[in-house]
Amino acid sequence: QEMVAVCLHEVRRTMRRGAELLVTFNSVESDDFGRGVKIDDYTYAKVGGPEDGIPHYFVDQREVERLLGAFRIDKLEQRHEDTVDRGTPKHAAHWIAWATKL
């Protein structure tokens, strides 16, 4: 989780004042939360498929607000998508944030 904060700090550092940021985060409401190889309480590496071994970090609204604390959050929404993968229903949820560097 701190790696995500470090990356966002670097993004912000390179932005001009007034520049806009659009960022998405995996939501803890996704079916994938808690699945795979546990790295920490909110990070899991996928097992199998094209994202095998890739860590995915999951957040709730409070964590999005913490991560973007150095920005002005202009809009924040959670989007949900229900699909079927090889006959198995799957629910994905993401936080989408529009923010501005102050």
C-alpha positions in Angstrom: 0.0 0.0 0.0 2.8 2.4 0.7 4.2 1.7 -2.8 1.0 3.0 -4.2 1.3 6.2 -2.0 4.9 6.6 -3.2 3.9 6.3 -6.9 1.1 8.8 -6.4 3.5 11.2 -4.7 5.9 11.0 -7.7 3.0 11.5 -10.1 1.9 14.6 -8.2 5.5 15.9 -8.0 5.8 15.8 -11.8 2.4 17.5 -12.4 1.9 21.3 -12.9 -0.4 23.1 -10.5 -4.0 22.8 -11.7 -3.2 19.6 -13.7 -5.9 16.9 -13.6 -5.5 13.3 -12.6 -7.8 10.4 -13.5 -7.0 7.2 -11.5 -8.7 3.9 -10.8 -8.3 1.6 -7.9 -9.6 -2.0 -7.3 -12.4 -2.0 -4.8 -12.6 -4.3 -1.8 -16.1 -5.0 -3.1 -14.6 -7.0 -6.1 -14.9 -10.8 -6.1 -11.1 -10.8 -6.6 -10.4 -9.2 -3.2 -8.9 -11.9 -0.9 -8.1 -14.3 -3.8 -4.7 -15.3 -4.9 -1.4 -15.1 -3.0 -1.7 -12.8 0.0 1.0 -10.1 0.1 -0.7 -8.0 2.8 -4.3 -7.4 4.0 -5.2 -5.5 0.9 -2.8 -6.8 -1.7 -3.1 -10.1 -3.5 -1.1 -11.5 -6.5 -3.3 -13.2 -9.1 -2.8 -16.9 -9.8 -3.2 -18.1 -13.3 -4.3 -16.3 -16.4 -2.7 -13.3 -18.1 -2.1 -11.5 -14.8 -0.5 -14.4 -13.0 1.8 -13.2 -10.3 0.8 -9.5 -10.7 -0.1 -7.9 -7.4 -3.4 -6.1 -7.1 -4.1 -3.6 -4.4 -7.7 -3.2 -3.2 -9.1 -0.1 -1.4 -12.2 1.3 0.2 -13.3 4.9 0.0 -11.4 6.0 3.0 -8.1 4.6 1.5 -8.8 6.4 -1.8 -9.2 9.7 0.1 -6.0 9.0 2.1 -4.0 8.2 -1.0 -5.2 11.3 -2.8 -4.9 13.6 0.3 -2.5 15.9 -1.5 -5.0 16.5 -4.3 -8.4 18.0 -4.5 -10.8 15.2 -5.3 -13.2 16.6 -7.8 -15.3 13.5 -8.3 -15.2 10.0 -6.8 -17.4 7.2 -7.8 -17.5 3.4 -7.4 -18.4 1.4 -10.5 -19.6 -2.2 -10.5 -19.6 -4.6 -13.4 -21.1 -8.1 -13.4 -19.8 -10.5 -16.0 -19.7 -14.3 -16.7 -16.3 -15.9 -17.1 -16.4 -19.4 -18.4 -19.8 -19.9 -17.0 -18.9 -18.4 -13.6 -20.5 -15.1 -12.5 -17.9 -12.5 -11.6 -18.4 -9.1 -9.9 -15.8 -6.4 -10.3 -15.8 -3.0 -8.6 -13.4 -0.1 -9.0 -13.1 3.4 -7.5 -12.6 6.1 -10.1 -11.2 9.4 -9.0 -10.9 12.7 -10.8 -8.5 15.0 -8.9 -6.6 18.2 -9.3 -3.1 19.2 -8.1 -3.4 22.2 -5.9 
